[in-house]
Structures are given as structure tokens and as C-alpha cells.
Amino acid sequence: VTGRFRVAVILLTAATAQVTVFEEFRVAGVSVEFMLLVSVLAGYHGGPERGAVIAFCAGLLHDSLTATPMGLHALVYAPLAVATSHLEVRLARSTRPFLGVGLAVAVAAGVLASVLAGGLFGLHDLDGPRLVRTAALAAVMSVAVAPPTSWAVRWAVTAGLPVDVDLRGGGAESRG
């Protein structure tokens, strides 16, 4: 199975889950930002180039399924994936709770950036405290579904990448 096919499967599955399952489960009007989560994890596992391309495609797919202007989420998701990939390099030896907090911050930043970008088109009129509450709640809910999502995204985006060589004495490990 090729890497592109794996990515297509992940994106289509994520889009389907976003508009069906996660739209039905809301807390205070907020749902899991699954496409954003997949984009952030693609940047984390796939690096800046691969993560940006996958995040851009995820954003376009998200826009095609919602009533937002085409490209709005792609405009936000791709730079966020690149930023996440650069932070991943610096946080290589971090603990799981620290990575969870980092993921929550990335998702919250993505929600805030999406709302601000939507504001340019007159789509949102959220006040400051409500916007922060929405971003924080979406981040917490998204982190709750992150572990299996991270495994699936890693499986998809690392297909075909070379084997990692640990220079600190751990040997080689397969990424796919």
C-alpha cells in the first residue's frame, strides 16, 4: 500500500468522522476539531513538507464539506503543521503529558486562527472570552481522541520515509 493511498484513506476517514460522528457529540456547542487534529499530527509525524501538504489537503477537504470559503482552513492548517513539525524537533525527548499539552496548544491556536481568518470574511463574531473558551474546549476534546488518531496518522504519513537512525545508541527503528 503506497503512502499516498494511506494518506487519502486517513483524510477521507477523518472528514467522514468530522461531519458525522464528531458533529453529533458536542459539549457546550463545541465539537472535536478532527481535521485540525489530523493536520497537526501530520506535521508532527511527517515533517514540515509532508505535513504542510497533508494539512493543506485536509483544510481543502474540510472547506468542501462545510459552509466556509474554499481554502480558509487550508490557509490555517498548513502553516500550523509546519510550526508543529519544527517544535517536534525541539521536543524529541518530551514526556507524554508535555506532548499532550503541546497538542492542546496547537489545536487551540488552530481554532483561534481559523476564527480570526473567518473574521476576515465576516463569518464569525465571537467575543474574546467566548472564543477562548471555545478554543480551549475544542483543544481538550481533540486531545481526548488523539492517541489512536496519532497512531493512524503516523502509519499514513511515515510510509516510504527512510528508517530513523538513533545516534544515541538505540540503533535503527522503522518509521512505517
C-alpha positions in Angstrom: 0.0 0.0 0.0 1.5 3.3 -1.0 1.9 6.3 1.2 -0.4 8.5 -0.9 -3.1 5.9 -0.6 -2.7 5.7 3.2 -2.9 9.5 3.4 -6.0 9.5 1.2 -7.6 6.9 3.5 -6.8 8.8 6.6 -8.1 12.1 5.2 -11.3 10.7 3.9 -11.9 8.8 7.1 -11.2 11.9 9.2 -13.5 14.0 7.0 -16.3 11.5 7.4 -15.8 11.3 11.1 -15.7 15.1 11.4 -19.1 15.6 9.7 -20.9 12.6 11.1 -19.7 11.3 14.5 -18.0 14.3 15.9 -20.7 16.7 14.8 -23.2 14.8 16.9 -21.1 14.8 20.1 -20.9 18.4 21.3 -20.2 19.9 24.7 -21.5 23.5 25.1 -21.8 23.7 21.3 -18.2 22.7 20.6 -17.1 19.5 18.9 -13.8 17.8 18.3 -11.7 19.5 15.6 -10.7 16.3 14.0 -9.4 17.6 10.7 -7.3 20.1 12.6 -6.0 17.4 14.8 -5.0 15.2 11.8 -3.3 18.3 10.3 -1.3 19.0 13.5 -0.3 15.3 13.8 0.7 15.1 10.1 3.1 18.0 10.8 4.4 16.2 13.9 5.0 12.8 12.3 5.6 13.8 8.7 7.9 16.8 9.0 7.3 20.3 7.5 7.0 19.4 3.8 4.8 16.3 4.1 2.9 17.8 7.0 2.1 21.0 5.1 0.9 19.2 2.0 -1.3 16.8 4.0 -2.6 19.7 6.2 -3.4 21.8 3.1 -5.4 18.9 1.6 -7.2 18.4 4.9 -8.1 22.0 5.0 -9.5 22.0 1.5 -11.4 18.8 2.3 -12.8 20.5 5.4 -13.8 23.5 3.4 -15.5 21.4 0.8 -17.7 19.8 3.5 -18.7 23.0 5.4 -20.1 26.4 4.5 -16.7 28.2 4.8 -15.0 29.8 1.8 -12.8 27.4 -0.1 -9.2 27.5 1.2 -9.9 29.1 4.5 -8.9 26.1 6.6 -6.1 25.2 4.2 -4.7 28.7 4.9 -4.6 27.9 8.6 -3.8 24.2 8.7 -0.7 24.2 6.5 1.3 26.8 8.5 0.2 25.2 11.7 1.5 21.8 10.6 4.9 23.3 9.6 5.1 25.0 13.0 4.3 21.8 14.8 6.9 19.9 12.8 9.6 22.4 13.9 8.5 22.2 17.5 8.6 18.4 17.3 12.4 18.5 16.6 12.9 20.6 19.7 10.7 18.4 21.9 12.1 15.0 20.9 12.7 13.8 24.4 9.5 15.2 26.0 7.1 13.2 28.2 3.6 12.2 27.1 1.8 14.8 29.3 4.0 17.5 27.9 3.3 16.5 24.4 -0.4 16.3 25.2 -0.3 19.9 26.4 1.6 20.9 23.3 -1.0 19.3 21.1 -3.8 21.1 23.0 -2.0 24.4 22.5 -1.6 23.7 18.8 -5.3 22.8 18.4 -6.4 25.8 20.4 -4.1 28.0 18.2 -5.6 26.4 15.1 -9.2 27.1 16.3 -8.3 30.7 17.1 -6.5 31.2 13.8 -9.5 29.7 11.9 -11.9 32.0 13.6 -9.7 35.1 13.0 -9.3 34.1 9.3 -13.0 33.6 9.1 -13.5 37.1 10.6 -11.8 38.5 7.5 -14.8 37.1 5.5 -17.4 38.2 8.1 -18.1 34.6 9.1 -17.6 34.8 12.9 -18.5 37.3 15.5 -17.3 35.7 18.8 -16.3 37.9 21.6 -12.9 37.3 23.3 -13.9 35.2 26.4 -16.3 33.0 24.5 -13.7 32.5 21.7 -11.0 31.5 24.3 -13.5 29.1 26.0 -14.4 27.6 22.6 -10.8 27.1 21.6 -9.9 25.6 25.0 -12.8 23.2 25.0 -12.1 22.1 21.4 -8.5 21.5 22.3 -9.3 19.3 25.3 -11.9 17.3 23.4 -9.5 16.9 20.5 -6.6 15.7 22.7 -9.0 13.1 24.2 -9.2 11.4 20.8 -5.5 12.0 19.9 -3.8 8.7 20.9 -5.5 6.4 18.3 -5.5 9.2 15.8 -1.8 9.8 16.3 -1.1 6.2 15.6 -3.2 6.2 12.4 -1.7 9.4 11.1 1.8 8.2 11.9 1.1 5.0 9.9 -0.1 7.1 7.0 2.5 9.9 6.8 5.6 7.9 7.5 5.0 5.3 4.8 8.0 5.4 2.4 10.2 7.5 4.7 13.7 6.2 5.5 14.5 4.4 8.6 15.4 6.5 11.6 18.9 6.0 13.0 19.3 6.8 16.6 22.8 8.2 17.1 22.5 8.0 20.9 23.0 4.2 20.9 19.5 2.9 20.4 20.0 1.5 16.9 17.7 1.9 14.0 13.9 1.9 14.1 11.4 1.7 11.2 9.1 4.7 10.8 6.4 2.9 8.9 
